[in-house]
């Protein structure tokens, strides 16, 4: 490449040639188009060129989904007690502190009361940037408190799940949150209140095998990766190359795991229209 | 016991055991020989006791995975009379990594469900090394609902490295199969007793272990992921598995301390693999005792109690 760089001196600096202020431009991970952030914001962080659904935080998710971007948080101040006093190369408590600093959130799940097209609902949204959206004691507890609120107020429950799975640092206590959240979902079903689960890229392991797959109706965003075991581990186990669409929304739909794939911009109207048919407030 | 397998920390016992076996097969029969055998046996016992009284977490992991450790089928033979195995999920197939069926526990009909790893190579392959696919969990669910229908208590044996991480399992929605079992067990209208007998590996273990009484054999392990998986995820080095096992608190003693389990069932000296009969006897008496306690509860109380227990964890 050196001879080329000598011929065309600008080639080496191509990537950083943009002198616009930081954060105004991003490139699409899939089609690599350079996108203007204010424009992207309007398209709900879906690439206008190729339709790729970029990852967004839990707050952004709630802002987009709920009427007037307004909501009231449930159990916002719960924080982990580090029940195992877990330490690897770092203390678990310091990893949590770092996650809090990086995301501005106290835990990997936000649970709120809000309105969807005039209908009261309870919504839970995972924050993937908080320790990979992993489920420990606080995530499980907040989820259950959200379900309890939905039961008390007789309103539907909606969850946007994106997570790497159960949180290692709380080991068995994390694993048991799978049982805890699943048991609570059953109570909601008994009250004949709808539970709509929305699968967001990526959703795996213990959260997939509890919260995410137990929706009365399971919806996924396009191209979301979802499964129990991740692709890499499966490839190492079975030693064959997996197809490109493996564990993508379209694969899940054809295998019968989800009811529908809905574009981010249509989630509000689609979920609202489903609720109108199965739920009377 | 010529095929007795020893773990690396058992070297001192191994030497004694070899001597003992040589003496026992010796053709001479003399009082001196018998005395020697007796004294070696005593020494062996004392040494085993000493080693097993202070196993570290990683050594416990190795005992839980011991190649000769009794499996669910060994316990079924010894604990339940007149066992009728039932097969299939009625949707896709029969997953041999989970055994289920109806048997008698002291004349009381019960539904028994457990992971089975298999003993020899052929059986291991047939049983998929105790790693279950969705149809296995769905078979378990079907049998649990059958138990509910006929008011049979459910007894499960947990011994799996984890759910099988394969393509077909994903196609048939492994996550849904596990999740559905958790939901079903949380409100199953019959008592459920869970015995973690070997490896309690992750969601694949949890899928048959939500219940009213959770016991672990003394050297069984139970964790959110295998120590190897945890090490590679958190430490990013698979050889940190011993550290991961310790940090995750996988042993029965640790899990009793934080109230995840209700009871530790004592193992024979030197581990369950040294005395299948005694191990089965200990499990049987625990099951009988705890089932009689649960049987006294009304169905409503049983289900309320179960729900509260599940919800208490991590609240």
Interface residues (C-beta under 8 A of the other chain):
Chain A: X83 X84 X86 X87 X88 X89 X136 X137 X138 X140 X141 X144 X166 X167 X168 X169 X170 X171 X172 X173 X174 X175 X176 X177 X178 X179 X180 X182 X183 X184 X185 X186 X187 X205 X206 X208 X209 X210 X211 X212 X213 X214 X226 X227 X228 X229 X233 X234 X237 X238 X240 X242 X246 X247 X252 X255 X256 X257
Chain B: X163 X165 X166 X167 X169 X170 X171 X172 X173 X174 X175 X176 X178 X179 X180 X182 X183 X185 X186 X187 X202 X203 X206 X207 X210 X222 X223 X224 X225 X230 X233 X234 X235 X240 X243 X244 X247 X248 X249 X250 X255 X258 X260 X307 X310 X311 X313 X314 X315
